[in-house]
Amino acid sequence: MIVRALIGLGGNLGEVRERLDAAIAALDVLPGVAVAARSRFYRTAPWGPVAQPDFINAAIAVETSLPALELLDALLATERAFGRIRDGERWGPRTLDLDLLAYGDDVIDNERLSVPHPRIAERAFVLMPLADIAANAELPGVGRVSDLLGKIDTQGCIPLS
């Protein structure tokens, strides 16, 4: 069975745009994963208490035959391959962040994965790129991407390309 999954990408250390492009290319060659759409890049201010550079964010849609947890494992392995170290610090600087935002029409909530992403409706840096590729996507239990985007402040999220 092929499922359309939505993935958020971001980073704020080093050559971020080049790394995001390379990460998208790496995901596209994974067995059972094909990139179907990609958004523009967006510059966004960082979240949280840590002083750090602005982020570059994007989103992709993939067609995948991988089960959700296998796709998550592939995303985490890709992060590690691009220098990401998950040390438990939340909202800190990072080389690459890959978030599984939605997995088809599934609602998953366990110790490893929550989809749709639990804070998706609050985050312009997620919704603006998603609107580029899936404005009409209905996120189960959350709503349509375009409707969610219309309810939040997007001023700090600037399209780059």
C-alpha positions in Angstrom: 0.0 0.0 0.0 1.3 3.5 -0.9 0.7 6.3 1.6 1.3 10.0 1.1 3.2 11.4 4.0 4.1 15.0 4.8 7.5 15.9 6.2 8.7 19.2 7.6 12.4 20.1 7.1 14.5 22.7 8.8 17.9 23.7 10.1 19.9 26.7 11.2 23.5 25.7 11.3 25.9 25.8 8.3 24.8 25.8 4.7 21.2 25.0 5.4 19.6 25.4 2.0 22.2 23.1 0.4 21.8 20.6 3.3 18.0 20.6 2.9 18.3 20.0 -0.9 20.7 17.1 -0.2 18.4 15.7 2.5 15.5 15.8 0.1 17.6 14.0 -2.6 18.7 11.4 0.0 15.1 10.7 1.0 14.0 10.4 -2.7 16.4 7.5 -3.3 15.4 5.5 -0.2 13.7 2.2 -1.0 10.0 2.7 -0.6 10.1 6.5 -0.7 9.5 8.9 -3.6 9.4 12.7 -3.2 6.2 13.8 -4.8 6.3 17.6 -4.1 8.4 20.1 -2.4 7.8 23.6 -1.1 9.7 26.8 -1.3 12.2 27.6 1.4 11.2 30.0 4.3 13.3 31.9 6.7 11.8 31.9 10.3 12.9 33.2 13.6 13.9 30.4 16.1 11.6 29.2 18.9 12.5 28.8 22.5 14.9 30.3 25.0 18.2 29.6 23.2 19.9 32.4 21.2 20.6 31.1 17.7 20.4 31.9 14.0 17.2 32.0 12.0 15.9 28.7 10.6 15.3 27.8 7.0 12.2 25.6 6.7 10.5 23.6 3.9 8.1 20.7 3.5 7.9 17.7 1.2 5.2 15.2 0.3 6.4 11.7 -0.2 4.7 8.6 -1.6 5.9 5.7 0.6 5.3 2.0 1.1 7.1 2.1 4.4 5.0 1.8 7.6 5.0 5.0 9.7 7.6 3.9 12.2 9.9 2.7 9.5 9.6 6.0 7.7 10.3 7.8 11.1 13.4 5.6 11.5 14.5 6.6 8.0 14.1 10.3 8.8 16.1 9.9 12.0 18.9 8.1 10.1 18.9 10.8 7.5 19.2 13.5 10.2 22.2 11.6 11.7 23.8 11.2 8.3 23.7 15.0 8.0 25.3 15.6 11.3 22.2 16.0 13.6 22.9 15.0 17.2 19.8 14.6 19.3 21.0 15.4 22.8 17.7 16.1 24.4 17.8 19.9 24.1 14.6 21.1 22.7 14.3 24.1 20.4 18.1 24.4 20.1 20.2 24.9 17.0 20.5 22.0 14.6 22.0 21.0 11.3 18.9 19.2 10.1 15.4 18.5 11.5 13.0 16.2 9.8 9.5 15.9 11.2 6.9 13.4 10.1 3.9 15.7 10.1 1.2 13.5 8.7 1.0 9.9 7.4 -2.0 9.5 5.1 -5.2 9.6 7.0 -3.7 7.9 10.0 -3.8 9.2 13.6 -0.9 7.8 15.5 -0.1 8.6 19.1 2.5 6.5 20.9 5.8 6.9 22.7 7.7 7.3 19.4 5.4 9.1 17.1 2.4 11.4 17.1 0.8 12.3 13.7 -0.6 14.6 12.7 2.1 16.5 14.5 0.6 17.7 17.8 1.6 21.4 17.3 1.1 21.7 13.6 -1.8 24.1 13.9 0.3 26.6 15.8 3.3 26.8 13.6 3.5 29.1 10.5 7.0 27.7 9.7 5.2 24.3 9.2 1.9 25.4 7.7 3.3 27.9 5.1 5.5 25.3 3.4 2.8 22.7 3.7 0.3 25.1 2.0 2.7 25.3 -1.0 2.3 21.6 -1.6 -0.8 20.4 0.2 -3.1 23.4 0.9 -6.2 21.3 0.6 -4.9 18.4 2.6 -7.2 17.4 5.5 -5.2 16.6 8.6 -7.3 14.1 10.6 -8.6 15.6 13.7 -6.9 18.9 13.0 -8.4 20.4 9.8 -7.5 21.6 6.3 -4.0 23.1 5.9 -5.2 26.2 4.3 -7.9 26.8 7.0 -5.3 26.3 9.8 -2.9 28.7 8.1 -5.6 31.4 7.9 -5.9 31.3 11.7 -2.3 32.1 12.7 0.2 34.9 12.4 2.6 34.3 9.5 4.6 37.6 9.6 7.8 35.9 10.9 7.8 33.4 8.1 9.4 34.8 4.9 9.5 32.9 1.6 13.0 32.7 0.1 12.4 30.9 -3.2 
